[in-house]
Amino acid sequence: MTSKTFNPKTAPGHQVLAAAGKTILRPGGQAASQRLWTWADFSPGDTVLELASSFGVSAIALAQRFGVNVVGVEQNPESVQRAREAVREAGLGDRIRFLETSIFNLDQLEEQFDGVLAEAILTMQAPAGKAKLFQLIHDRLKPGGVFLSHEMKTTTPEVSEALAASLRVNAQPLTAEAWQELAQEAGLTVQRQESGPMDLLNLPRLIEDEGVVGTVKFASNLILHPELRDRILEMRQVFHQYQSSLGYWLMAAQRQPD
């Protein structure tokens, strides 16, 4: 469990999944994330700001794959501690650092970045929060910098209520058109986009993301901990019920050069 006060019945869905051993929590899985990262055409030495950086998995992967320097913003102190330990073990302490603060405090940063990455966090914000974050992201990008977004997409607003109930968070996915409109209103130009199915908890995706050993550990935890199993099956049922209207959404949007 993630803490002494962790309650599987009421905890946010991503914490429940992590407690069960799920390491990849993005809607489109690790493969979608890796495709998204290539869209920015990063070069060694470029700077990347990651919102809601969690355990540092993406930050480490970006630094290792592209040679970039990463600043992660994460509000949960336990996640920050775990991320910093992972960075030390990876020998990347000179290239990755984490700020323990809210993503709504981006205006306190003086730096601008070649890229900003946000995965599975904008979906969880109310409309006003989404709009504010898009503007904050725009302001933290260097002119010509690229915002990389990996979120949930829906074709019908009715899915939000069911998602919020099962995930225990304010999940409000948008249509593709609405995501693009938010980017444009913040002064970003959409360069590329992609969508696909929401199959995060389907067996083939589990094996792809976690590997065979990780999937076996995940399944074993569900057997050993009925309270985790019940919550995760509840989430999976909602994903399956709305599979025709719910999916992942990737977008690369650029701040225009001055």
C-alpha angles and dihedrals in degrees: 000000000000097000144353090260096050112132114187092202095059106020120111114270096248091056091050091051091048091049088055091052102264108148101175109064102164117119094239096037129234095307092059091048092052092050090050093052092056091058091072093059092220121198127205110279095026116135125237130189114205120198119214091005093182112182094356096252095133094040091055093045092050093049093047097044102040105019092238129149113242134202112193123200114205130160100197109088094205091053091048091051092049091047093051091050090051091050091051091050089050091050093236101120091122093055106037131051133167132218116208100218144098120285086234088069094068089114087070090066117092096195126092121208141213089229140014119203124199120172125177094345109090090058089063094059129091117245094268091048092050092051092048093049093050089054092046089050091050090052093050093053121091113236103279092022121135131233113212115201130187112178145137119283128198137182094208130045092216091080092071095074093052092045093049091051095050098039094041089224134097095267110180112166117188136214118262090253092052093050090051092048092054090052093049093047088055091054097260125134115220109230103172140002141181137179136192144160125306098237099141092134099039115112098244091051092045091055092045093050102035103025124232094289093047091048091051090050090049092050091046091054090053090053093047096043113046092182090061092044093053094051095045093047088051090054092045091052091055092048089051095044092055098033093123093056104029128074147127125286128206124191137172114197127176133216103228118246115256 
